[in-house]
Amino acid sequence: MLHPLTPPTAEDLRKNMLSTYYVLRMGIVVIAAALPTAVLIYSFVYHSGLEQGSISAFYGAYDGAMRNWFVGSLCAIGAFLILYKGFSFKEDMALNVAGASAVLVAITPCDCWTDSTTPKSWLHTIFAIVFFASMAYVCFACALKTIDLLPGLGLCVLLVQEDAGVRDLGGRKRSTQRPSHVRRDDAQAETLGARDPAVIAVM
């Protein structure tokens, strides 16, 4: 069995936790982008064009050829959102609601594909609306409140402002002064960015 040359440290654990956090976030994005891409490619390859009116229609369209992709992707996204810990109680609850709604959307057929003989499911529509509303709340009401807390972000913004200057309404250039809690010289900023992976990701 191979052993590391040096024993792991607390810093190694911190980096591993950060890596896991970023991979989880990236996984949600990749799956969310892969689903519409997959159904679009399938439609053009096997049916010479997009015939269905929504992604939900692929649950039953073409004898359910893409059903596993649809259900599997939404269930995976839902599970990720539920496991993802929000920064505040409200954000965490919104993520849990969005995750549960994604799973309910996946397992509740919309009956909206072209050859469906049953009425469209309003329950599916309600679950979809709840999902998008919850995600909109997280993106626009919660994310903007935590961006400034990311390490190095405020410093980077201030450095840009100092280099470019900030002009007032009359076109005059006015100086910006760093708050005392973020006063660092450029060498310290570079050291911080080289030491902290989170800063590298932001910068």
C-alpha positions as CSV (number, residue, x, y, z in Angstrom):
1,M,0.0,0.0,0.0
2,L,1.3,3.5,-1.0
3,H,1.6,6.0,1.8
4,P,1.9,9.8,1.4
5,L,5.4,11.2,1.8
6,T,4.2,13.6,4.5
7,P,1.4,13.1,6.9
8,P,-1.8,15.0,6.1
9,T,-2.3,18.3,8.0
10,A,-5.3,20.4,8.9
11,E,-4.6,22.6,5.9
12,D,-4.8,19.5,3.6
13,L,-8.2,18.7,5.2
14,R,-9.4,22.3,4.6
15,K,-8.3,22.1,1.0
16,N,-10.1,18.8,0.6
17,M,-13.3,20.3,2.0
18,L,-13.1,23.3,-0.3
19,S,-12.5,21.0,-3.3
20,T,-15.6,18.9,-2.3
21,Y,-17.7,22.0,-2.0
22,Y,-16.7,23.4,-5.4
23,V,-17.1,20.0,-7.1
24,L,-20.6,19.7,-5.6
25,R,-21.6,23.1,-7.0
26,M,-20.0,22.3,-10.4
27,G,-21.9,19.0,-10.5
28,I,-25.2,20.7,-10.2
29,V,-24.4,23.0,-13.0
30,V,-23.1,20.3,-15.3
31,I,-26.1,18.1,-14.8
32,A,-28.5,21.0,-15.3
33,A,-26.8,21.9,-18.6
34,A,-26.5,18.2,-19.7
35,L,-30.2,17.5,-19.6
36,P,-31.4,20.0,-22.2
37,T,-28.4,19.3,-24.3
38,A,-29.1,15.6,-24.3
39,V,-32.8,15.9,-25.3
40,L,-31.9,18.5,-28.0
41,I,-29.3,16.2,-29.5
42,Y,-31.7,13.2,-29.3
43,S,-34.4,15.2,-31.1
44,F,-32.3,16.3,-34.0
45,V,-30.5,12.9,-34.4
46,Y,-33.5,10.6,-34.2
47,H,-36.4,12.9,-35.2
48,S,-34.8,15.6,-37.4
49,G,-35.9,18.4,-35.1
50,L,-37.4,19.5,-31.9
51,E,-41.1,18.4,-31.8
52,Q,-41.8,18.6,-28.0
53,G,-42.9,21.8,-26.3
54,S,-40.9,21.4,-23.1
55,I,-38.2,19.2,-21.5
56,S,-40.9,17.7,-19.3
57,A,-42.6,16.2,-22.4
58,F,-39.6,13.9,-22.8
59,Y,-40.9,11.9,-19.8
60,G,-43.4,10.1,-22.1
61,A,-42.5,11.2,-25.6
62,Y,-41.2,8.6,-28.1
63,D,-42.3,5.8,-25.8
64,G,-40.2,7.2,-23.0
65,A,-36.9,7.0,-24.8
66,M,-35.4,9.9,-22.8
67,R,-37.3,9.2,-19.6
68,N,-34.4,7.8,-17.7
69,W,-32.3,10.9,-18.6
70,F,-35.1,13.2,-17.5
71,V,-35.9,11.5,-14.2
72,G,-32.3,10.7,-13.3
73,S,-31.0,14.2,-13.9
74,L,-33.8,15.9,-11.9
75,C,-33.5,13.4,-9.0
76,A,-29.7,14.0,-8.9
77,I,-30.1,17.8,-8.9
78,G,-32.8,17.5,-6.3
79,A,-30.6,15.4,-4.0
80,F,-27.7,17.8,-4.5
81,L,-29.8,20.8,-3.6
82,I,-31.2,19.1,-0.4
83,L,-27.7,18.1,0.7
84,Y,-26.3,21.5,-0.1
85,K,-26.1,23.6,3.1
86,G,-27.4,27.2,2.7
87,F,-25.6,30.0,4.4
88,S,-28.7,31.1,6.3
89,F,-31.8,29.3,7.6
90,K,-33.9,30.9,4.8
91,E,-31.5,29.9,2.1
92,D,-31.2,26.4,3.4
93,M,-35.0,26.0,3.5
94,A,-35.3,27.4,0.0
95,L,-32.7,24.9,-1.3
96,N,-34.5,22.0,0.4
97,V,-37.8,23.1,-1.1
98,A,-36.2,23.4,-4.5
99,G,-34.6,20.0,-4.2
100,A,-37.8,18.3,-3.1
101,S,-39.7,20.1,-5.9
102,A,-37.2,18.9,-8.5
103,V,-37.7,15.3,-7.4
104,L,-41.5,15.7,-7.5
105,V,-41.3,17.2,-11.0
106,A,-39.3,14.2,-12.1
107,I,-41.8,11.6,-10.8
108,T,-45.0,13.4,-11.7
109,P,-45.6,13.1,-15.4
110,C,-46.8,16.3,-17.1
111,D,-48.8,14.4,-19.8
112,C,-47.9,17.2,-22.2
113,W,-46.1,15.2,-24.9
114,T,-47.5,15.4,-28.4
115,D,-49.2,11.9,-28.5
116,S,-50.5,12.0,-24.9
117,T,-54.2,11.1,-24.5
118,T,-54.7,12.4,-21.0
119,P,-55.1,16.0,-19.8
120,K,-52.0,18.0,-18.7
121,S,-51.0,17.6,-15.1
122,W,-51.4,20.8,-13.1
123,L,-49.6,19.2,-10.2
124,H,-46.5,18.9,-12.3
125,T,-46.8,22.5,-13.3
126,I,-47.2,23.6,-9.6
127,F,-44.0,21.6,-8.6
128,A,-42.1,23.2,-11.5
129,I,-43.2,26.7,-10.5
130,V,-42.2,26.1,-6.8
131,F,-38.8,24.8,-8.0
132,F,-38.0,27.8,-10.2
133,A,-39.4,30.3,-7.6
134,S,-37.2,28.8,-4.9
135,M,-34.1,28.8,-7.1
136,A,-34.8,32.5,-8.1
137,Y,-35.0,33.4,-4.4
138,V,-31.6,31.7,-3.7
139,C,-29.9,33.4,-6.7
140,F,-31.3,36.9,-6.3
141,A,-32.1,37.3,-2.6
142,C,-29.4,35.1,-0.9
143,A,-26.4,34.9,-3.2
144,L,-25.9,38.6,-3.5
145,K,-25.8,38.9,0.3
146,T,-22.9,36.5,0.7
147,I,-20.7,37.4,-2.3
148,D,-18.9,40.2,-0.3
149,L,-18.0,37.6,2.3
150,L,-15.9,35.6,0.0
151,P,-12.2,36.0,0.9
152,G,-10.3,38.4,-1.3
153,L,-13.3,39.6,-3.3
154,G,-13.7,43.0,-1.5
155,L,-9.9,43.5,-1.7
156,C,-9.9,42.8,-5.5
157,V,-12.7,45.3,-6.0
158,L,-10.9,47.9,-4.0
159,L,-7.7,47.4,-5.9
160,V,-9.5,47.8,-9.2
161,Q,-11.2,51.0,-8.0
162,E,-7.9,52.4,-6.9
163,D,-6.1,51.6,-10.2
164,A,-8.9,52.9,-12.4
165,G,-10.3,55.6,-10.1
166,V,-14.0,56.2,-9.5
167,R,-15.6,59.2,-11.2
168,D,-18.5,61.2,-9.9
169,L,-21.5,62.4,-11.9
170,G,-19.5,65.5,-13.0
171,G,-16.7,63.3,-14.5
172,R,-14.2,64.3,-11.8
173,K,-12.0,61.5,-10.5
174,R,-12.4,60.9,-6.8
175,S,-10.2,58.7,-4.6
176,T,-11.3,55.6,-2.8
177,Q,-10.0,54.6,0.5
178,R,-9.8,51.0,1.7
179,P,-11.6,50.2,4.9
180,S,-9.2,49.4,7.7
181,H,-10.2,45.7,7.9
182,V,-9.1,45.1,4.3
183,R,-6.0,47.3,4.1
184,R,-3.2,45.2,2.6
185,D,-0.4,46.0,0.2
186,D,-0.1,44.3,-3.2
187,A,2.5,41.8,-1.9
188,Q,0.1,40.7,0.8
189,A,-2.7,40.4,-1.7
190,E,-0.6,38.1,-3.9
191,T,0.4,36.0,-0.8
192,L,-3.2,35.7,0.2
193,G,-4.3,34.6,-3.3
194,A,-1.5,32.0,-3.5
195,R,-2.3,30.6,-0.1
196,D,-6.1,30.4,-0.3
197,P,-7.7,28.4,-3.1
198,A,-11.0,30.2,-2.4
199,V,-9.3,33.5,-3.3
200,I,-7.9,32.0,-6.5
201,A,-11.4,30.9,-7.5
202,V,-12.8,34.4,-6.9
203,M,-10.0,36.2,-8.6
